[in-house]
Amino acid sequence: MRRLLLETSFSKIYIIVMVVITLLIVGGYFSYAMGTYVKKVDTF
């Protein structure tokens, strides 16, 4: 029972970590894209 509980908590932590990393990557990509878009608009 204790091993099962440990495994489920570990999988939850793993899922949370993966979601946070994915959000950081997506957020960074969008902020970079928006920054380049704003720079392009400013040059015109």
C-alpha positions as CSV (number, residue, x, y, z in Angstrom):
1,M,0.0,0.0,0.0
2,R,2.8,2.4,0.9
3,R,4.7,1.6,-2.3
4,L,1.5,2.3,-4.4
5,L,1.0,5.6,-2.6
6,L,4.6,6.6,-3.2
7,E,4.4,5.7,-6.9
8,T,1.2,7.8,-7.4
9,S,2.6,10.8,-5.6
10,F,5.8,10.5,-7.8
11,S,3.8,10.3,-11.0
12,K,1.7,13.4,-9.9
13,I,4.9,15.3,-9.2
14,Y,6.3,14.2,-12.6
15,I,3.2,15.4,-14.4
16,I,3.2,18.7,-12.6
17,V,6.9,19.2,-13.5
18,M,6.3,18.4,-17.1
19,V,3.3,20.8,-17.3
20,V,5.4,23.6,-15.7
21,I,8.3,23.0,-18.2
22,T,5.9,22.9,-21.1
23,L,4.2,26.2,-20.0
24,L,7.6,27.9,-19.6
25,I,8.7,26.8,-23.1
26,V,5.4,27.9,-24.6
27,G,5.4,31.2,-22.7
28,G,9.0,31.9,-23.6
29,Y,8.3,31.1,-27.3
30,F,5.3,33.3,-27.4
31,S,7.0,36.2,-25.7
32,Y,9.9,35.9,-28.1
33,A,7.5,35.8,-31.1
34,M,5.7,38.8,-29.8
35,G,9.0,40.7,-29.2
36,T,10.1,40.0,-32.8
37,Y,6.6,41.0,-34.1
38,V,6.7,44.3,-32.1
39,K,10.2,45.0,-33.4
40,K,9.1,44.4,-37.0
41,V,6.1,46.7,-36.6
42,D,8.3,49.4,-35.1
43,T,10.7,49.3,-38.1
44,F,7.9,50.0,-40.6
